[in-house]
């Protein structure tokens, strides 16, 4: 009976011991900048990726819809098409920003 009690208490204390071992290990830096230069570099990198993804999202939307949205805006000066294109770009940018934030 005493052996079972000792075994049970060891099993209950095991997660605490493992947690203590994890907290003693140095934390991985990940994507968190350690200096101002690193923060600026990450900002430029994420901005470049975000802009490319926004352009790709707009092009994909243009291919999925009937007609040529870009031609409607540039040549025919269609304000409604420009509003739709702006809404698409903003929507894609919100999704990209949410993905980069998490």
NUKE-718251 format. One line per field, with one value per atom (N, C-alpha, C, O): residue number from 1; residue in one letter; x, y, z. Coordinates in Angstrom, 2 decimals, always signed. Example, Ala and Ser with C-alpha at 12.3 -4.5 7.8 and 13.67 -1.06 7.14 Angstrom:
% residues 2
drenpa	[1  1  1  1  2  2  2  2]
drennu	[A  A  A  A  S  S  S  S]
xx	[+13.19  +12.30  +13.20  +14.24  +12.85  +13.67  +12.90  +13.41]
yy	[-5.69  -4.50  -3.30  -3.32  -2.25  -1.06  +0.03  +1.14]
zz	[+7.80  +7.80  +7.80  +8.46  +7.08  +7.14  +7.87  +8.04]
END
This chain:
% residues 102
drenpa	[1  1  1  1  2  2  2  2  3  3  3  3  4  4  4  4  5  5  5  5  6  6  6  6  7  7  7  7  8  8  8  8  9  9  9  9  10  10  10  10  11  11  11  11  12  12  12  12  13  13  13  13  14  14  14  14  15  15  15  15  16  16  16  16  17  17  17  17  18  18  18  18  19  19  19  19  20  20  20  20  21  21  21  21  22  22  22  22  23  23  23  23  24  24  24  24  25  25  25  25  26  26  26  26  27  27  27  27  28  28  28  28  29  29  29  29  30  30  30  30  31  31  31  31  32  32  32  32  33  33  33  33  34  34  34  34  35  35  35  35  36  36  36  36  37  37  37  37  38  38  38  38  39  39  39  39  40  40  40  40  41  41  41  41  42  42  42  42  43  43  43  43  44  44  44  44  45  45  45  45  46  46  46  46  47  47  47  47  48  48  48  48  49  49  49  49  50  50  50  50  51  51  51  51  52  52  52  52  53  53  53  53  54  54  54  54  55  55  55  55  56  56  56  56  57  57  57  57  58  58  58  58  59  59  59  59  60  60  60  60  61  61  61  61  62  62  62  62  63  63  63  63  64  64  64  64  65  65  65  65  66  66  66  66  67  67  67  67  68  68  68  68  69  69  69  69  70  70  70  70  71  71  71  71  72  72  72  72  73  73  73  73  74  74  74  74  75  75  75  75  76  76  76  76  77  77  77  77  78  78  78  78  79  79  79  79  80  80  80  80  81  81  81  81  82  82  82  82  83  83  83  83  84  84  84  84  85  85  85  85  86  86  86  86  87  87  87  87  88  88  88  88  89  89  89  89  90  90  90  90  91  91  91  91  92  92  92  92  93  93  93  93  94  94  94  94  95  95  95  95  96  96  96  96  97  97  97  97  98  98  98  98  99  99  99  99  100  100  100  100  101  101  101  101  102  102  102  102]
drennu	[X  X  X  X  X  X  X  X  X  X  X  X  X  X  X  X  X  X  X  X  X  X  X  X  X  X  X  X  X  X  X  X  X  X  X  X  X  X  X  X  X  X  X  X  X  X  X  X  X  X  X  X  X  X  X  X  X  X  X  X  X  X  X  X  X  X  X  X  X  X  X  X  X  X  X  X  X  X  X  X  X  X  X  X  X  X  X  X  X  X  X  X  X  X  X  X  X  X  X  X  X  X  X  X  X  X  X  X  X  X  X  X  X  X  X  X  X  X  X  X  X  X  X  X  X  X  X  X  X  X  X  X  X  X  X  X  X  X  X  X  X  X  X  X  X  X  X  X  X  X  X  X  X  X  X  X  X  X  X  X  X  X  X  X  X  X  X  X  X  X  X  X  X  X  X  X  X  X  X  X  X  X  X  X  X  X  X  X  X  X  X  X  X  X  X  X  X  X  X  X  X  X  X  X  X  X  X  X  X  X  X  X  X  X  X  X  X  X  X  X  X  X  X  X  X  X  X  X  X  X  X  X  X  X  X  X  X  X  X  X  X  X  X  X  X  X  X  X  X  X  X  X  X  X  X  X  X  X  X  X  X  X  X  X  X  X  X  X  X  X  X  X  X  X  X  X  X  X  X  X  X  X  X  X  X  X  X  X  X  X  X  X  X  X  X  X  X  X  X  X  X  X  X  X  X  X  X  X  X  X  X  X  X  X  X  X  X  X  X  X  X  X  X  X  X  X  X  X  X  X  X  X  X  X  X  X  X  X  X  X  X  X  X  X  X  X  X  X  X  X  X  X  X  X  X  X  X  X  X  X  X  X  X  X  X  X  X  X  X  X  X  X  X  X  X  X  X  X  X  X  X  X  X  X  X  X  X  X  X  X  X  X  X  X  X  X  X  X  X  X  X  X  X  X  X  X  X  X]
xx	[+0.82  +0.00  +0.87  +0.57  +1.96  +2.84  +3.53  +3.74  +3.90  +4.53  +3.59  +4.02  +2.31  +1.34  +1.18  +1.04  +1.20  +1.08  +2.28  +2.13  +3.47  +4.68  +4.64  +5.00  +4.21  +4.12  +3.12  +3.37  +1.99  +0.97  +1.46  +1.21  +2.17  +2.67  +3.76  +3.88  +4.57  +5.58  +4.93  +5.39  +3.86  +3.14  +2.51  +2.47  +2.03  +1.43  +2.49  +2.22  +3.67  +4.74  +5.51  +6.23  +5.37  +6.12  +5.84  +6.80  +4.58  +4.36  +4.99  +5.46  +5.00  +5.62  +7.13  +7.71  +7.74  +9.18  +9.51  +10.50  +8.68  +8.91  +8.72  +9.47  +7.73  +7.52  +8.68  +9.05  +9.26  +10.41  +11.61  +12.39  +11.77  +12.88  +12.70  +13.67  +11.46  +11.21  +11.47  +11.98  +11.13  +11.32  +12.79  +13.18  +13.61  +15.03  +15.76  +16.83  +15.21  +15.86  +15.72  +14.69  +16.72  +16.59  +15.48  +15.32  +14.74  +13.61  +14.12  +15.08  +13.45  +13.80  +13.30  +12.22  +14.08  +13.72  +12.59  +11.76  +12.54  +11.48  +11.57  +12.66  +10.41  +10.37  +10.43  +10.30  +10.61  +10.66  +12.03  +13.07  +12.02  +13.26  +14.02  +13.42  +15.33  +16.18  +16.83  +17.44  +16.72  +17.30  +16.44  +15.55  +16.72  +15.96  +16.21  +15.28  +17.44  +17.75  +17.00  +16.53  +16.91  +16.17  +14.68  +14.02  +14.14  +12.73  +12.43  +11.41  +13.32  +13.14  +13.25  +12.48  +14.19  +14.34  +13.11  +12.65  +12.55  +11.33  +10.16  +9.33  +10.09  +9.02  +9.08  +8.06  +10.28  +10.44  +10.10  +9.42  +10.56  +10.27  +8.78  +8.23  +8.12  +6.68  +5.88  +4.86  +6.32  +5.63  +5.72  +4.74  +6.91  +7.11  +6.24  +5.59  +6.25  +5.43  +3.95  +3.19  +3.53  +2.13  +1.67  +0.56  +2.50  +2.15  +2.05  +1.13  +2.99  +2.93  +1.67  +1.04  +1.33  +0.13  -1.14  -2.10  -1.17  -2.33  -2.50  -3.62  -1.40  -1.46  -1.92  -2.73  -1.40  -1.80  -3.29  -3.98  -3.78  -5.19  -6.08  -7.13  -5.67  -6.42  -6.43  -7.47  -5.28  -5.20  -6.06  -6.72  -6.04  -6.87  -8.35  -9.13  -8.74  -10.13  -10.51  -11.61  -9.61  -9.86  -10.05  -10.89  -9.28  -9.41  -10.70  -11.25  -11.17  -12.36  -13.66  -14.71  -13.62  -14.84  -14.94  -13.92  -16.17  -16.32  -15.84  -15.99  -15.26  -14.75  -13.36  -12.81  -12.80  -11.46  -11.60  -11.84  -11.47  -11.66  -10.64  -10.99  -9.41  -8.36  -8.66  -8.49  -9.09  -9.43  -10.64  -10.67  -11.62  -12.79  -12.38  -12.93  -11.44  -11.01  -10.17  -10.41  -9.17  -8.20  -8.77  -8.68  -9.33  -9.76  -11.16  -11.38  -12.10  -13.48  -13.78  -14.87  -12.82  -12.95  -14.24  -14.98  -14.48  -15.66  -15.42  -14.60  -16.13  -15.94  -16.42  -15.78  -17.52  -18.04  -17.04  -16.86  -16.41  -15.40  -14.20  -13.61  -13.84  -12.72  -13.06  -12.19  -14.31  -14.72  -14.67  -14.22  -15.13  -15.08  -13.63  -13.30  -12.77  -11.35  -10.71  -9.93  -11.04  -10.51  -10.97  -10.20  -12.25  -12.78  -12.10  -11.82  -11.83  -11.13  -9.73  -9.29  -9.02  -7.65  -7.65  -6.82  -8.59  -8.67  -8.99  -8.42  -9.91  -10.24  -9.07  -8.83  -8.33  -7.15  -6.10  -5.45  -5.92  -4.93  -5.29  -4.41  -6.59  -7.01  -6.69  -6.23  -6.93  -6.62  -5.12  -4.68  -4.33  -2.87  -2.36  -1.50  -2.90  -2.46  -2.82  -2.03  -3.99  -4.38  -3.47  -3.11  -3.09  -2.20  -0.81  -0.18  -0.31  +1.02  +1.02  +2.05  -0.11  -0.19  -0.15  +0.43  -0.77  -0.84  +0.37  +0.45]
yy	[-1.18  +0.00  +1.25  +2.24  +1.19  +2.34  +2.60  +3.75  +1.53  +1.68  +2.35  +3.17  +2.01  +2.64  +4.12  +4.94  +4.46  +5.86  +6.66  +7.79  +6.08  +6.74  +6.88  +7.92  +5.82  +5.86  +6.90  +7.63  +6.99  +7.97  +9.39  +10.27  +9.60  +10.95  +11.33  +12.50  +10.36  +10.65  +11.00  +11.89  +10.28  +10.58  +11.97  +12.66  +12.36  +13.68  +14.78  +15.89  +14.49  +15.49  +15.58  +16.55  +14.59  +14.58  +15.80  +16.40  +16.20  +17.40  +18.65  +19.51  +18.75  +19.91  +19.92  +20.97  +18.75  +18.65  +18.96  +19.63  +18.48  +18.77  +20.24  +20.81  +20.86  +22.29  +23.11  +24.12  +22.70  +23.40  +23.26  +24.20  +22.10  +21.90  +22.77  +23.28  +22.92  +23.75  +25.22  +25.95  +25.67  +27.09  +27.42  +28.58  +26.45  +26.69  +26.81  +27.42  +26.22  +26.27  +27.67  +28.32  +28.16  +29.48  +29.49  +28.54  +30.56  +30.67  +30.90  +31.63  +30.28  +30.49  +31.87  +32.30  +32.56  +33.92  +33.95  +34.85  +33.01  +33.00  +34.21  +34.61  +34.81  +35.97  +37.29  +38.35  +37.25  +38.49  +39.14  +38.50  +40.40  +41.12  +41.36  +41.65  +41.25  +41.49  +42.86  +43.30  +43.55  +44.88  +45.71  +45.18  +46.99  +47.88  +47.52  +47.55  +47.19  +46.80  +45.55  +45.45  +44.59  +43.37  +43.67  +43.08  +44.57  +44.93  +45.61  +45.34  +46.49  +47.16  +46.15  +46.20  +45.24  +44.20  +43.33  +43.03  +42.91  +42.11  +42.91  +42.37  +44.20  +45.04  +45.12  +45.00  +45.32  +45.40  +44.06  +44.02  +42.97  +41.64  +41.35  +40.92  +41.58  +41.31  +42.25  +41.85  +43.50  +44.44  +43.97  +44.00  +43.55  +43.07  +41.84  +41.75  +40.90  +39.69  +40.05  +39.49  +40.97  +41.39  +42.06  +41.81  +42.93  +43.62  +42.62  +42.70  +41.69  +40.67  +39.81  +39.47  +39.45  +38.64  +39.42  +38.84  +40.74  +41.57  +41.67  +41.59  +41.85  +41.92  +40.58  +40.54  +39.49  +38.16  +37.92  +37.35  +38.35  +38.20  +38.99  +38.50  +40.20  +41.01  +40.36  +40.31  +39.86  +39.21  +37.94  +37.67  +37.17  +35.96  +36.34  +35.69  +37.38  +37.83  +38.29  +38.01  +39.01  +39.49  +38.33  +38.41  +37.25  +36.08  +35.30  +34.69  +35.33  +34.56  +35.25  +34.61  +36.53  +37.26  +37.45  +37.49  +37.58  +37.80  +39.21  +40.16  +39.32  +40.60  +40.86  +40.06  +41.98  +42.38  +43.59  +44.70  +43.38  +44.44  +45.56  +46.74  +45.20  +46.21  +47.09  +48.31  +46.48  +47.24  +48.15  +49.28  +47.67  +48.49  +49.74  +50.82  +49.58  +50.72  +51.69  +52.90  +51.18  +52.05  +52.67  +53.88  +51.85  +52.37  +52.99  +54.07  +52.31  +52.79  +53.72  +54.28  +53.89  +54.76  +54.46  +55.37  +53.18  +52.72  +52.85  +52.12  +53.78  +54.05  +52.86  +52.53  +52.24  +51.10  +49.94  +49.27  +49.71  +48.64  +48.99  +48.10  +50.26  +50.68  +50.50  +50.12  +50.76  +50.56  +49.08  +48.72  +48.22  +46.77  +46.31  +45.52  +46.80  +46.41  +46.87  +46.14  +48.09  +48.58  +47.75  +47.47  +47.34  +46.50  +45.13  +44.58  +44.60  +43.30  +43.43  +42.57  +44.48  +44.67  +44.85  +44.27  +45.67  +45.85  +44.54  +44.24  +43.76  +42.48  +41.53  +40.87  +41.46  +40.59  +41.09  +40.28  +42.40  +42.95  +42.69  +42.46  +42.73  +42.42  +40.96  +40.66  +40.07  +38.66  +38.45  +37.70  +39.12  +39.00  +39.54  +38.93  +40.68  +41.27  +40.36  +40.22  +39.75  +38.83  +37.61  +37.11  +37.14  +35.98  +36.33  +35.50  +37.53  +37.93  +38.26  +38.10  +38.71  +39.09  +37.88  +37.93  +36.78  +35.61  +34.74  +33.72]
zz	[+0.00  +0.00  +0.00  -0.67  +0.77  +0.86  -0.48  -0.86  -1.21  -2.52  -3.51  -4.32  -3.44  -4.35  -4.03  -4.94  -2.77  -2.38  -2.86  -3.34  -2.74  -3.21  -4.73  -5.28  -5.41  -6.87  -7.33  -8.29  -6.66  -7.03  -6.80  -7.62  -5.69  -5.42  -6.42  -6.79  -6.85  -7.87  -9.21  -9.92  -9.55  -10.79  -10.75  -11.76  -9.59  -9.47  -9.49  -9.96  -8.99  -8.94  -10.25  -10.47  -11.13  -12.38  -13.26  -13.75  -13.48  -14.30  -13.70  -14.43  -12.39  -11.76  -12.00  -12.26  -11.91  -12.16  -13.62  -13.91  -14.52  -15.94  -16.24  -17.04  -15.61  -15.81  -15.30  -15.91  -14.19  -13.64  -14.56  -14.71  -15.18  -16.10  -17.34  -17.89  -17.80  -18.97  -18.68  -19.54  -17.48  -17.16  -16.96  -17.12  -16.61  -16.41  -17.75  -17.82  -18.80  -20.11  -20.69  -20.48  -21.43  -22.05  -23.09  -23.86  -23.11  -24.04  -25.46  -25.67  -26.41  -27.82  -28.24  -27.84  -29.04  -29.42  -30.43  -30.38  -31.35  -32.36  -33.26  -33.68  -33.55  -34.43  -33.69  -34.30  -32.38  -31.62  -31.79  -31.59  -32.17  -32.44  -31.14  -30.10  -31.20  -30.04  -30.10  -29.12  -31.25  -31.38  -32.34  -33.01  -32.41  -33.29  -34.76  -35.56  -35.11  -36.48  -36.90  -38.03  -36.00  -36.29  -36.45  -37.31  -35.64  -35.73  -37.06  -37.69  -37.50  -38.79  -39.92  -40.89  -39.82  -40.84  -40.95  -42.06  -39.81  -39.82  -40.39  -41.12  -40.06  -40.57  -42.10  -42.77  -42.63  -44.09  -44.73  -45.76  -44.14  -44.68  -44.68  -45.70  -43.55  -43.47  -44.36  -44.92  -44.50  -45.39  -46.83  -47.57  -47.24  -48.61  -48.89  -49.93  -47.96  -48.12  -48.14  -48.94  -47.27  -47.22  -48.49  -48.97  -49.04  -50.29  -51.44  -52.24  -51.52  -52.57  -52.42  -53.42  -51.20  -50.97  -51.31  -51.83  -51.03  -51.36  -52.87  -53.38  -53.59  -55.06  -55.62  -56.54  -55.08  -55.55  -55.28  -56.12  -54.12  -53.80  -54.75  -55.16  -55.10  -56.05  -57.44  -58.09  -57.87  -59.19  -59.23  -60.23  -58.15  -58.10  -58.15  -58.84  -57.41  -57.44  -58.84  -59.32  -59.51  -60.86  -61.84  -62.74  -61.66  -62.54  -62.27  -63.18  -61.02  -60.65  -61.01  -61.03  -61.30  -61.63  -63.14  -63.83  -63.66  -65.10  -65.48  -64.72  -66.66  -67.13  -66.59  -65.82  -67.00  -66.57  -65.66  -66.13  -64.36  -63.39  -63.57  -63.48  -63.82  -64.01  -65.24  -65.18  -66.31  -67.52  -67.26  -67.74  -66.52  -66.18  -65.41  -65.63  -64.52  -63.70  -64.51  -64.48  -65.22  -65.89  -67.17  -67.35  -68.04  -69.34  -69.29  -69.84  -68.64  -68.63  -67.46  -67.38  -66.56  -65.38  -64.60  -64.23  -64.37  -63.65  -62.15  -61.58  -61.51  -60.09  -59.24  -58.25  -59.63  -58.88  -58.88  -57.86  -60.01  -60.08  -59.20  -58.59  -59.14  -58.29  -56.82  -56.03  -56.45  -55.06  -54.70  -53.62  -55.60  -55.37  -55.25  -54.37  -56.13  -56.08  -54.77  -54.16  -54.34  -53.07  -51.89  -50.97  -51.92  -50.84  -50.83  -49.76  -52.00  -52.09  -51.52  -50.75  -51.88  -51.39  -49.88  -49.18  -49.35  -47.90  -47.18  -46.13  -47.74  -47.14  -47.10  -46.08  -48.18  -48.23  -47.24  -46.58  -47.14  -46.22  -44.77  -43.94  -44.44  -43.07  -42.74  -41.64  -43.68  -43.46  -43.31  -42.44  -44.14  -44.05  -42.72  -42.08  -42.29  -41.03  -39.86  -38.92  -39.90  -38.83  -38.81  -37.74  -39.99  -40.05  -39.54  -38.88  -39.82  -39.36  -37.87  -37.20  -37.35  -35.94  -35.03  -33.94  -35.47  -34.60  -34.67  -33.99]
END
